[in-house]
Amino acid sequence: MKETKTAIAATVLAVLFLGLVYFVKNTAVQKSNQKVLGSNFVQTQNLQASQSANPKESTPHAKSIISNEPATLASGYCLNVPVLMYHHIQPNEQAKAEGHAFLNVDASVFDSQMAYLSQRGYNSITADQLAQALKNKSSLPPKSIVLTFDDGYSDFYTYAFPAVNKYNLKANLMVPTGLVENSGYMTWGQLKEISSSGAGFIYNHTWSHANLGNAPLEKIDYEISTSQKQLSAYMGQNPDVFTYPYGSMGATLTSYLAKNGFIAAFSEIPGTYQCDSFLLSLHRTRVGNSQLSAYGI
């Protein structure tokens, strides 16, 4: 009987001991979890505070911009400057009749887009201003934006130029000089008027709008140097910013530009962050018949 009582007592003590061990261990785990949770909470609070202090970095728009650009490209000195790319500006019905509706922004839509920029305090700047700011690692006015118009179509003079003037904006015209004076393109007289107004700036877009991405050096030299000579002769200008026809780039072409005094060039790579690490392939946003808010502007 005595031995039975002793065995029961031992069993009870063992159970109590195991319960004590479990309690101590569980308490330690809970404290550890609370410490981790507390750390995560502090990190979350810090992240939220950081995002509040930097709203651009926490907005869906900023995230989509970053995801559009490979991380390896967004390095060096960078500025968030949208560069909008236009081609034809005319009534859609006219564009359809002429067979280039896919490159057209309706004239009334374009006017509303320019009004949008003006009303929201955007500062339209020149391609030169953007290039120099990146080259010199300097700042630009807040909400800077670059408006580019490719190919020198005559409808720019008819429809876009009045709207640009109306809202006190600046237009950057990428002109294939060999097409000037041809049907459907502007004249040298119109380009001079646009340039002298202070609202339009003319840049090299080759002589014949040739695809130079895989062209031999001789072709590259002829296209770019001929355009440069014509811009000098007709406009008294020697631009140092280039725009790739069709967005087509190549090592020989970019090397030629760098060796011949060009400090920047526009591609058709999407994105709004511009960096000095890719001055010869600056990014642009192709614009269509939607309000600019649809493009994150």
Buried (B, 14 or more C-beta within 10 A) or exposed (E): EEEEEEEEEEEEEEEEEEEEEEEEEEEEEEEEEEEEEEEEEEEEEEEEEEEEEEEEEBEEEBEEBBEBBEEEBBEEBBBBBBBBBBBBBBBBEBBEEEEBBEBBBBBEBBBEBBBBBBEEEBBBBBBBBBBBBBEEEEEBEEBBBBBBBBBBBBBBBBBBBEBBBEBEBBBBBBBBBBBBBEEEBBBBEBBBBBBEEEBBBBBBBBBBBBBBBEBEEEBBEBBBBBBBEBBEEBBEBEBBBBBBBEBBBBEBBBEBBEEBEBBBBBBBBBBBBBBBBBBBBBBBBEBEBEEBEEBBB
